[in-house]
Amino acid sequence: MTAASASASASAKAASGGNFAGSSVGRAAALSGVLIAAGTGLGFLRDLQMAHLFGASGSTDAFLVAWTIPETVSPLLIEDAMALLMIPAVTRLLARGGGLRPLVGTTLPRMILGLSVVTVALMAAAPILVDALAPGLTERDPAIRCVRLTAITVVTFGVAGFMSATLRAHHRFGPPAAIYLAYNVGILALIAGLSGAVGVTSAAIGVACGSVLMVVVQGPAFVRCLRESRPGIVDGGPVQRDVDVWVGLAAAAPVVVYTVTRQAQVFVERFFGSELAAGSISHLNYAQKVAQVPMILSLLIVTVTFPRLARASADGDTRLVARRIQQDLAVASAMVLAATAFLIAFAPVVIKVLFEHGEFTAADTRSTASVMRVYALGLWGQMAVGLATRAFFAQRRPTWRPAAVLFGGLAVTAAIGGAFAASAGTVALAAANAAGITLAAVLLLAGLRAGVAPVAVRRIAADVARLVLAAAGACAAGVAVAGASGGRMPPIVQLAAGGLVTAAVFAVLIVLAGPGLVASWRGRIESGETSEPADRTDTSDRTGAPAPAGGDPAGAAGADVPLGRSLR
């Protein structure tokens, strides 16, 4: 599951002014969660199928360079910027008694035309783009073909994102939540059907066809919305519409820049990785896909609590905001650091169980496992960036600080990667990623006190330090188990036993080293929800104006903060 399920429920509350029944919101969130989890699971299955059929080679590197396009376009046109612009616009339109058809008739054709121009430009400039992204790529021609195929997603993702935002504003969450399920079904089907004939190009064809399915799966519900819509439109006229667009752009711009900057870490990896041995980009990709699983799971906590954080921010209750940040950071840090200990200790076994079959060799396992161990060192930083960024974007006014800090972290990543990639290979690129994102996390957390709420920075540092020590002890125990059981038991049994030992040692060390931390978590659980702003009868902010329903102070309901590279 990702941020979209939380976005759906937040959108529903905002659009309905808070009158949407709680049970309906619960059902919608549950349905969204199931569909999104299924799509994410198929995304992981897609990666396993790629490893089985193509291994880690120059051809998979070529596809991953082309995969950069949908990886970058997805958060911009589906998950973040489009939602920030469209959901509030449609919500205001419906609140004024307007109809949807005139808005669609004027906006959608222009958007399709503009995105089509971008698509054609990408197709024409594919050779230049490949040389810019991966100048040392061994299989340049397949990469160019794949770029031209995946460029289609610029249009299809834009239409799919427009539909998703419109449907969510109308409280219809099932079809938008199913888009990644349809997307990955298309990719898996085309790989299975065409891999024998066209090789890795089948994956790029699948990306193009799967993106079309994202539109198809939403088509019937979108058409019903148009049919049910009033023929006329009641609003403030062209001037008001222009004001709404510019306000939406102002709110979306910091998120858009942040998203692109976060994604640029992948650009840096693939740029330097293309100069290394064939398959290096693939090793980086497989390692990060596995390593990011616990980070994404840990961020589910802050995804669920984000609407309440936004509501507390809207109420001006900075102390509650600070307490929420500290509690969420403590729990998420424990989850991700425990997983880090396990991944470092058992990386070779994890990669072997998941990938070592078909064309994925034992040498690929060793290379990917060594990369994943280093990547895992940056998991806490990735989680902390996601948490801190949500806190910044929960404020009423857009903020550029996350984008600026991420740019600084990106500069560190590029500097380390450029200096050491030639001598240390993919491990240096993984270390550069971990160093850059960790620096960005520390700077963002330090900036929360001045820019968001009075968080106890020293307490956070002390809590995280205790968790890091506990994770180090758990990792040492895991390494001992891996060494003692290596070759003596099946890999699955070794992972199960190692996981139990690592988790148990981590839990014991937390209790011994940080009783105050445990008490903090217990206080959060026992406090329930009665102290949250959402349960108060006074919903006014400091100015006395009613706070937006659903915990969306910026009017950007439905948009969440990007998580970086995901399994989708």
C-alpha positions as CSV (number, residue, x, y, z in Angstrom):
1,M,0.0,0.0,0.0
2,T,1.1,3.6,-0.6
3,A,0.0,7.1,0.1
4,A,-2.9,6.9,-2.3
5,S,-5.3,5.2,0.1
6,A,-4.8,7.9,2.7
7,S,-5.2,10.5,-0.1
8,A,-8.5,9.0,-1.1
9,S,-10.1,9.3,2.3
10,A,-8.7,12.8,2.8
11,S,-10.1,13.8,-0.6
12,A,-13.5,12.5,0.3
13,K,-13.7,14.4,3.6
14,A,-12.5,17.7,1.9
15,A,-14.9,17.4,-1.0
16,S,-17.9,16.7,1.2
17,G,-17.3,19.3,3.9
18,G,-16.9,16.5,6.5
19,N,-20.4,15.0,6.0
20,F,-19.1,11.9,4.3
21,A,-20.1,9.0,6.6
22,G,-17.3,7.5,8.6
23,S,-18.2,4.0,7.6
24,S,-18.2,5.0,3.9
25,V,-14.7,6.5,4.4
26,G,-13.6,3.3,6.1
27,R,-15.0,1.2,3.3
28,A,-13.4,3.4,0.6
29,A,-10.0,3.3,2.4
30,A,-10.2,-0.4,2.8
31,L,-11.0,-1.0,-0.9
32,S,-8.3,1.4,-1.9
33,G,-5.8,-0.3,0.4
34,V,-6.6,-3.8,-1.0
35,L,-6.3,-2.7,-4.7
36,I,-3.1,-0.6,-4.1
37,A,-1.5,-3.5,-2.2
38,A,-2.4,-5.9,-5.0
39,G,-0.8,-3.5,-7.6
40,T,2.3,-3.1,-5.5
41,G,2.6,-6.9,-5.1
42,L,2.4,-7.3,-8.9
43,G,5.0,-4.6,-9.2
44,F,7.4,-6.7,-7.1
45,L,6.4,-9.8,-9.1
46,R,7.3,-7.9,-12.3
47,D,10.8,-7.3,-10.9
48,L,11.1,-11.0,-10.1
49,Q,10.0,-11.9,-13.6
50,M,12.5,-9.5,-15.1
51,A,15.3,-11.0,-13.0
52,H,14.3,-14.6,-14.0
53,L,14.0,-13.9,-17.7
54,F,16.8,-11.4,-18.3
55,G,19.0,-11.5,-15.2
56,A,21.2,-8.4,-14.7
57,S,22.8,-7.5,-18.0
58,G,23.3,-4.8,-20.5
59,S,19.8,-5.4,-21.9
60,T,18.2,-4.9,-18.4
61,D,20.3,-1.8,-18.0
62,A,18.9,-0.5,-21.3
63,F,15.4,-1.0,-20.1
64,L,16.0,0.6,-16.8
65,V,17.3,3.8,-18.5
66,A,14.0,3.9,-20.4
67,W,12.1,3.1,-17.2
68,T,13.3,6.4,-15.9
69,I,10.6,8.1,-17.8
70,P,7.5,6.5,-16.2
71,E,9.4,6.5,-12.8
72,T,9.6,10.3,-13.1
73,V,6.3,11.0,-14.8
74,S,4.2,8.9,-12.4
75,P,4.6,11.1,-9.3
76,L,4.1,14.3,-11.3
77,L,1.1,13.4,-13.4
78,I,-0.7,10.9,-11.1
79,E,0.3,10.9,-7.5
80,D,1.2,14.5,-6.6
81,A,1.0,17.5,-8.8
82,M,-2.1,16.4,-10.7
83,A,-3.9,15.7,-7.5
84,L,-2.8,19.0,-6.0
85,L,-4.2,20.9,-8.9
86,M,-7.3,18.9,-9.9
87,I,-8.9,17.7,-6.7
88,P,-9.2,21.1,-5.2
89,A,-10.4,22.6,-8.5
90,V,-13.1,20.0,-9.0
91,T,-14.1,20.2,-5.4
92,R,-14.6,24.0,-5.6
93,L,-16.5,23.5,-8.8
94,L,-18.9,21.0,-7.2
95,A,-19.3,23.2,-4.1
96,R,-20.4,26.1,-6.3
97,G,-23.0,23.9,-8.1
98,G,-21.0,23.6,-11.3
99,G,-20.9,20.9,-13.9
100,L,-17.9,18.7,-14.8
101,R,-18.4,18.5,-18.6
102,P,-17.3,22.1,-19.4
103,L,-14.2,21.7,-17.3
104,V,-13.3,18.4,-18.9
105,G,-14.1,19.8,-22.4
106,T,-11.7,22.7,-22.0
107,T,-8.9,21.3,-19.9
108,L,-8.5,17.7,-21.0
109,P,-7.9,18.3,-24.7
110,R,-5.4,21.0,-24.0
111,M,-3.6,18.8,-21.6
112,I,-3.5,15.9,-24.0
113,L,-2.2,18.2,-26.8
114,G,0.6,19.5,-24.6
115,L,1.6,16.1,-23.3
116,S,1.5,14.7,-26.8
117,V,4.0,17.3,-27.9
118,V,6.3,16.3,-25.0
119,T,5.9,12.6,-26.0
120,V,6.8,13.3,-29.6
121,A,9.8,15.3,-28.5
122,L,11.0,12.5,-26.2
123,M,10.7,10.0,-29.0
124,A,12.6,12.2,-31.4
125,A,15.3,13.0,-28.9
126,A,15.6,9.4,-27.6
127,P,19.3,9.0,-28.7
128,I,20.2,12.3,-27.0
129,L,18.3,11.4,-23.9
130,V,20.0,8.0,-23.6
131,D,23.4,9.5,-24.0
132,A,22.6,12.1,-21.4
133,L,21.2,9.7,-18.8
134,A,23.7,6.8,-19.4
135,P,26.6,7.9,-21.6
136,G,28.5,4.6,-21.0
137,L,25.6,2.2,-21.7
138,T,26.7,-0.9,-23.6
139,E,23.4,-1.5,-25.4
140,R,22.4,1.9,-26.7
141,D,20.1,0.9,-29.5
142,P,17.7,-1.2,-27.3
143,A,17.7,1.6,-24.8
144,I,16.6,4.0,-27.6
145,R,13.8,1.7,-28.6
146,C,12.6,1.3,-25.0
147,V,12.7,5.1,-24.5
148,R,10.5,5.6,-27.5
149,L,8.0,3.1,-26.2
150,T,7.9,4.3,-22.6
151,A,7.6,7.9,-23.7
152,I,3.9,7.0,-24.4
153,T,3.4,7.1,-20.6
154,V,3.7,10.9,-20.6
155,V,0.2,11.1,-22.3
156,T,-1.4,8.1,-20.7
157,F,-0.2,8.9,-17.2
158,G,-1.5,12.4,-17.7
159,V,-5.0,11.2,-18.7
160,A,-5.0,8.6,-16.0
161,G,-4.0,11.2,-13.4
162,F,-6.7,13.6,-14.6
163,M,-9.3,10.8,-14.3
164,S,-8.1,9.7,-10.9
165,A,-8.2,13.2,-9.4
166,T,-11.7,13.8,-10.9
167,L,-13.1,10.5,-9.6
168,R,-11.6,11.0,-6.1
169,A,-13.2,14.5,-5.9
170,H,-16.5,12.7,-6.7
171,H,-15.9,10.1,-3.8
172,R,-15.2,7.3,-6.3
173,F,-12.0,5.6,-5.1
174,G,-12.1,2.0,-6.5
175,P,-11.0,2.7,-10.1
176,P,-8.2,5.2,-9.2
177,A,-6.9,2.7,-6.7
178,A,-6.9,-0.1,-9.4
179,I,-4.6,1.8,-11.9
180,Y,-1.3,0.2,-10.8
181,L,-3.0,-3.2,-10.7
182,A,-4.0,-2.8,-14.3
183,Y,-0.6,-1.3,-15.2
184,N,1.4,-4.2,-13.8
185,V,-1.0,-6.8,-15.3
186,G,-0.3,-5.3,-18.7
187,I,3.5,-5.4,-18.2
188,L,3.5,-8.9,-16.9
189,A,1.3,-10.2,-19.7
190,L,3.4,-8.6,-22.5
191,I,6.6,-9.8,-20.9
192,A,5.2,-13.3,-20.8
193,G,3.9,-13.2,-24.3
194,L,6.7,-11.4,-26.2
195,S,10.0,-11.9,-24.2
196,G,10.9,-14.9,-26.4
197,A,10.5,-12.9,-29.6
198,V,11.8,-9.4,-28.7
199,G,13.7,-9.9,-25.4
200,V,13.7,-7.0,-22.9
201,T,11.9,-4.8,-25.3
202,S,8.8,-6.7,-24.3
203,A,8.9,-5.0,-20.9
204,A,8.9,-1.5,-22.6
205,I,5.9,-2.6,-24.8
206,G,4.3,-3.8,-21.6
207,V,4.8,-0.4,-19.9
208,A,3.2,1.3,-22.9
209,C,0.2,-1.1,-23.0
210,G,-0.1,-1.2,-19.2
211,S,-0.3,2.6,-19.1
212,V,-3.2,2.5,-21.5
213,L,-5.0,0.0,-19.2
214,M,-4.7,2.6,-16.4
215,V,-7.0,4.8,-18.5
216,V,-9.3,2.0,-19.5
217,V,-9.9,0.8,-16.0
218,Q,-11.1,4.2,-15.0
219,G,-13.1,4.9,-18.2
220,P,-16.5,3.6,-17.2
221,A,-16.6,5.4,-13.9
222,F,-15.3,8.6,-15.5
223,V,-17.9,8.5,-18.2
224,R,-20.7,8.0,-15.5
225,C,-19.4,11.1,-13.8
226,L,-19.7,13.1,-17.0
227,R,-23.2,11.8,-17.6
228,E,-24.3,12.7,-14.1
229,S,-22.8,16.1,-14.3
230,R,-24.9,19.2,-14.9
231,P,-24.5,20.6,-18.4
232,G,-23.8,24.1,-17.2
233,I,-21.1,25.5,-15.0
234,V,-21.6,28.0,-12.2
235,D,-18.5,29.7,-11.0
236,G,-16.8,33.0,-10.7
237,G,-16.1,33.2,-14.5
238,P,-12.8,33.0,-16.4
239,V,-11.0,35.3,-13.9
240,Q,-11.9,33.1,-11.0
241,R,-10.9,30.0,-12.9
242,D,-7.5,31.6,-13.7
243,V,-7.0,32.5,-10.0
244,D,-7.8,28.9,-9.0
245,V,-5.3,27.6,-11.5
246,W,-2.5,30.0,-10.3
247,V,-3.2,29.2,-6.7
248,G,-3.1,25.5,-7.5
249,L,0.2,25.9,-9.3
250,A,1.7,27.9,-6.4
251,A,0.7,25.1,-4.0
252,A,2.0,22.3,-6.4
253,A,5.3,23.9,-7.4
254,P,7.2,23.0,-4.2
255,V,6.0,19.4,-4.3
256,V,6.8,19.1,-8.0
257,V,10.4,20.4,-7.5
258,Y,10.8,18.2,-4.5
259,T,9.6,15.2,-6.4
260,V,11.9,15.8,-9.4
261,T,14.9,16.4,-7.1
262,R,14.2,13.2,-5.2
263,Q,13.9,11.3,-8.4
264,A,17.2,12.8,-9.6
265,Q,19.0,10.5,-7.2
266,V,18.2,7.7,-9.6
267,F,19.5,9.8,-12.5
268,V,22.8,10.2,-10.7
269,E,23.1,6.4,-10.1
270,R,22.3,5.5,-13.7
271,F,24.6,8.1,-15.1
272,F,27.6,6.9,-13.2
273,G,26.5,3.2,-13.3
274,S,26.4,3.3,-17.1
275,E,30.2,3.7,-17.0
276,L,30.6,0.4,-15.0
277,A,30.3,-3.2,-16.1
278,A,27.2,-4.3,-17.9
279,G,24.5,-5.2,-15.4
280,S,25.6,-2.6,-12.8
281,I,22.5,-0.5,-13.2
282,S,20.4,-3.6,-12.8
283,H,22.2,-4.7,-9.6
284,L,21.5,-1.2,-8.2
285,N,17.9,-1.4,-9.1
286,Y,17.2,-4.9,-7.7
287,A,19.0,-4.1,-4.5
288,Q,17.1,-0.9,-3.9
289,K,13.7,-2.5,-4.8
290,V,14.2,-5.0,-2.0
291,A,15.8,-2.6,0.5
292,Q,12.9,-0.1,0.1
293,V,10.2,-2.5,1.2
294,P,10.7,-1.9,5.0
295,M,11.1,1.8,4.4
296,I,7.7,1.9,2.6
297,L,6.1,-0.2,5.3
298,S,7.4,2.1,8.0
299,L,6.0,5.2,6.1
300,L,2.5,3.7,6.3
301,I,2.4,5.0,9.8
302,V,3.0,8.6,8.8
303,T,0.8,8.2,5.8
304,V,-2.1,7.2,8.0
305,T,-1.4,10.0,10.6
306,F,-0.8,12.7,8.0
307,P,-4.4,14.0,7.9
308,R,-4.3,14.5,11.7
309,L,-0.9,16.2,11.5
310,A,-2.3,18.5,8.9
311,R,-5.4,19.2,11.0
312,A,-3.2,20.0,14.1
313,S,-1.2,22.3,11.9
314,A,-4.4,24.0,10.7
315,D,-5.6,24.4,14.3
316,G,-2.3,26.1,15.1
317,D,-1.5,23.5,17.8
318,T,2.2,23.3,17.3
319,R,2.8,21.3,20.5
320,L,0.5,18.5,19.2
321,V,2.3,18.7,15.8
322,A,5.7,18.3,17.6
323,R,4.4,15.4,19.7
324,R,3.0,13.7,16.6
325,I,6.3,14.1,14.7
326,Q,8.3,12.7,17.6
327,Q,6.1,9.7,18.2
328,D,5.8,8.8,14.5
329,L,9.6,9.2,14.1
330,A,10.3,6.9,17.1
331,V,8.0,4.1,15.8
332,A,9.0,4.4,12.2
333,S,12.7,4.5,13.1
334,A,12.4,1.3,15.2
335,M,10.7,-0.5,12.3
336,V,13.2,0.6,9.6
337,L,16.3,0.1,11.8
338,A,15.2,-3.4,12.8
339,A,14.8,-4.2,9.1
340,T,18.1,-2.6,8.3
341,A,19.8,-5.0,10.8
342,F,18.1,-8.0,9.2
343,L,19.0,-6.9,5.6
344,I,22.6,-6.3,6.4
345,A,23.0,-9.6,8.2
346,F,21.1,-11.8,5.6
347,A,21.5,-9.9,2.3
348,P,23.0,-12.7,0.3
349,V,20.3,-15.2,1.5
350,V,17.5,-12.7,0.8
351,I,18.7,-12.0,-2.8
352,K,19.3,-15.7,-3.4
353,V,15.8,-16.7,-2.4
354,L,14.1,-13.9,-4.4
355,F,16.2,-13.7,-7.5
356,E,18.7,-16.5,-8.1
357,H,16.9,-18.5,-10.7
358,G,16.7,-18.4,-14.5
359,E,19.1,-15.9,-15.9
360,F,20.0,-14.4,-12.5
361,T,23.4,-16.0,-11.5
362,A,25.2,-16.5,-8.3
363,A,27.6,-13.7,-9.3
364,D,24.6,-11.4,-9.7
365,T,23.5,-12.4,-6.2
366,R,26.8,-11.5,-4.7
367,S,26.9,-8.1,-6.5
368,T,23.3,-7.3,-5.6
369,A,23.7,-8.3,-2.0
370,S,26.8,-6.2,-1.5
371,V,25.0,-3.2,-2.9
372,M,21.9,-3.8,-0.8
373,R,23.9,-4.0,2.4
374,V,25.2,-0.5,1.7
375,Y,21.8,0.8,0.5
376,A,20.3,-0.4,3.8
377,L,22.4,2.1,5.7
378,G,20.4,4.9,4.1
379,L,16.9,3.5,4.8
380,W,16.5,5.5,8.0
381,G,17.4,8.7,6.1
382,Q,14.8,7.9,3.4
383,M,12.1,7.3,6.0
384,A,13.0,10.4,8.0
385,V,12.9,12.5,4.8
386,G,9.4,11.2,4.0
387,L,8.2,12.0,7.6
388,A,9.8,15.4,7.8
389,T,8.6,16.4,4.4
390,R,5.0,15.6,5.3
391,A,5.3,17.9,8.3
392,F,6.6,20.7,6.1
393,F,3.8,20.2,3.5
394,A,1.1,20.0,6.2
395,Q,1.5,23.8,6.7
396,R,-1.0,26.2,5.3
397,R,1.5,27.9,3.0
398,P,3.7,26.1,0.4
399,T,7.3,25.6,1.5
400,W,10.4,25.2,-0.6
401,R,12.7,23.9,2.2
402,P,12.3,20.2,1.5
403,A,13.2,20.7,-2.2
404,A,16.2,22.9,-1.2
405,V,17.5,20.4,1.3
406,L,17.0,17.5,-1.1
407,F,19.0,19.4,-3.7
408,G,21.9,19.7,-1.2
409,G,21.7,15.9,-0.5
410,L,21.7,15.3,-4.2
411,A,24.9,17.3,-4.6
412,V,26.5,15.2,-2.0
413,T,25.3,12.0,-3.7
414,A,26.7,13.2,-7.0
415,A,30.0,14.3,-5.5
416,I,30.7,11.0,-3.8
417,G,29.5,8.9,-6.7
418,G,31.6,10.8,-9.2
419,A,34.7,10.6,-7.0
420,F,34.5,6.9,-6.1
421,A,32.4,5.0,-8.7
422,A,35.3,4.3,-10.9
423,S,37.3,2.6,-8.1
424,A,34.6,1.1,-5.9
425,G,31.8,0.5,-8.4
426,T,28.2,0.1,-7.5
427,V,29.0,-0.1,-3.8
428,A,30.3,3.5,-4.0
429,L,27.0,4.6,-5.7
430,A,25.0,2.9,-3.0
431,A,27.1,4.7,-0.3
432,A,26.7,8.0,-2.1
433,N,22.9,7.5,-2.1
434,A,22.9,6.6,1.6
435,A,25.1,9.6,2.6
436,G,23.1,12.1,0.6
437,I,19.7,11.1,1.8
438,T,20.9,10.8,5.5
439,L,22.3,14.3,5.3
440,A,19.1,15.6,3.9
441,A,17.1,13.8,6.7
442,V,19.2,15.3,9.4
443,L,18.9,18.8,7.9
444,L,15.1,18.5,7.5
445,L,14.6,17.2,11.1
446,A,16.8,20.0,12.4
447,G,14.7,22.5,10.5
448,L,11.4,21.3,11.9
449,R,11.9,23.2,15.1
450,A,12.3,26.6,13.4
451,G,9.9,26.0,10.5
452,V,7.1,23.8,11.7
453,A,6.8,23.0,15.5
454,P,8.9,23.0,18.7
455,V,10.2,19.4,18.3
456,A,12.8,18.3,20.9
457,V,15.8,17.8,18.6
458,R,18.1,16.5,21.3
459,R,15.5,14.0,22.5
460,I,15.0,12.8,18.9
461,A,18.8,12.5,18.5
462,A,19.0,10.5,21.7
463,D,16.2,8.2,20.8
464,V,17.6,7.5,17.3
465,A,21.0,6.9,18.8
466,R,19.6,4.3,21.1
467,L,17.8,2.6,18.3
468,V,20.9,2.6,16.1
469,L,22.9,0.9,18.9
470,A,20.1,-1.7,19.3
471,A,20.1,-2.2,15.5
472,A,23.9,-2.7,15.6
473,G,23.6,-5.3,18.3
474,A,20.8,-7.1,16.5
475,C,22.8,-7.1,13.3
476,A,25.7,-8.6,15.0
477,A,23.5,-11.4,16.4
478,G,22.1,-11.9,12.9
479,V,25.5,-12.2,11.4
480,A,26.4,-14.8,14.0
481,V,23.3,-16.8,13.1
482,A,24.0,-16.5,9.4
483,G,27.6,-17.7,9.9
484,A,26.6,-20.6,12.1
485,S,23.7,-21.8,9.9
486,G,25.2,-21.1,6.5
487,G,24.9,-24.2,4.3
488,R,23.4,-26.2,7.2
489,M,19.8,-25.4,6.7
490,P,17.5,-24.4,3.8
491,P,17.6,-20.6,2.9
492,I,14.0,-20.1,3.9
493,V,14.5,-21.7,7.3
494,Q,17.7,-19.6,7.7
495,L,15.8,-16.4,7.0
496,A,13.0,-17.3,9.4
497,A,15.4,-18.2,12.2
498,G,17.5,-15.2,11.5
499,G,14.5,-12.9,11.5
500,L,13.3,-14.2,14.8
501,V,16.7,-13.8,16.4
502,T,17.3,-10.3,15.0
503,A,13.9,-9.1,16.1
504,A,14.2,-10.6,19.6
505,V,17.7,-9.1,20.2
506,F,16.6,-5.7,18.9
507,A,13.5,-5.7,21.2
508,V,15.6,-6.7,24.2
509,L,18.2,-4.1,23.6
510,I,15.6,-1.4,23.2
511,V,14.1,-2.3,26.6
512,L,17.5,-2.3,28.2
513,A,18.9,0.9,26.6
514,G,15.8,3.0,26.1
515,P,13.0,2.5,28.7
516,G,11.8,6.1,28.1
517,L,11.4,5.3,24.4
518,V,9.2,2.4,25.1
519,A,7.1,4.5,27.5
520,S,6.7,7.1,24.8
521,W,5.3,4.4,22.4
522,R,3.0,3.0,25.1
523,G,1.7,6.5,25.8
524,R,0.9,7.0,22.2
525,I,-1.0,3.8,22.0
526,E,-2.9,4.3,25.2
527,S,-3.8,7.9,24.5
528,G,-6.2,6.9,21.7
529,E,-7.6,9.5,19.4
530,T,-9.4,11.7,21.9
531,S,-6.6,14.2,22.1
532,E,-6.4,14.7,18.4
533,P,-7.7,17.9,16.8
534,A,-10.0,15.9,14.6
535,D,-12.0,14.9,17.7
536,R,-12.4,18.4,19.0
537,T,-15.6,20.4,18.6
538,D,-13.6,23.6,17.9
539,T,-12.4,23.4,14.3
540,S,-11.3,27.0,13.9
541,D,-7.7,28.0,13.3
542,R,-5.9,30.9,14.9
543,T,-7.7,33.4,12.7
544,G,-11.1,32.1,13.6
545,A,-11.8,30.8,10.1
546,P,-13.2,27.3,9.8
547,A,-10.5,24.7,9.3
548,P,-10.8,22.6,6.2
549,A,-12.4,19.3,6.7
550,G,-10.4,16.2,6.5
551,G,-7.2,17.7,7.7
552,D,-6.2,19.5,4.6
553,P,-5.2,23.0,5.4
554,A,-3.7,23.9,2.1
555,G,-6.7,22.9,0.1
556,A,-4.6,20.2,-1.5
557,A,-6.6,17.3,-0.3
558,G,-5.7,14.0,-1.8
559,A,-2.1,14.7,-2.5
560,D,0.5,13.1,-0.4
561,V,4.3,13.4,-0.3
562,P,6.2,11.2,-2.7
563,L,8.1,8.2,-1.4
564,G,10.8,8.1,-4.0
565,R,11.3,5.0,-6.1
566,S,8.5,2.6,-5.3
567,L,7.6,-1.0,-6.1
568,R,5.0,0.1,-8.5
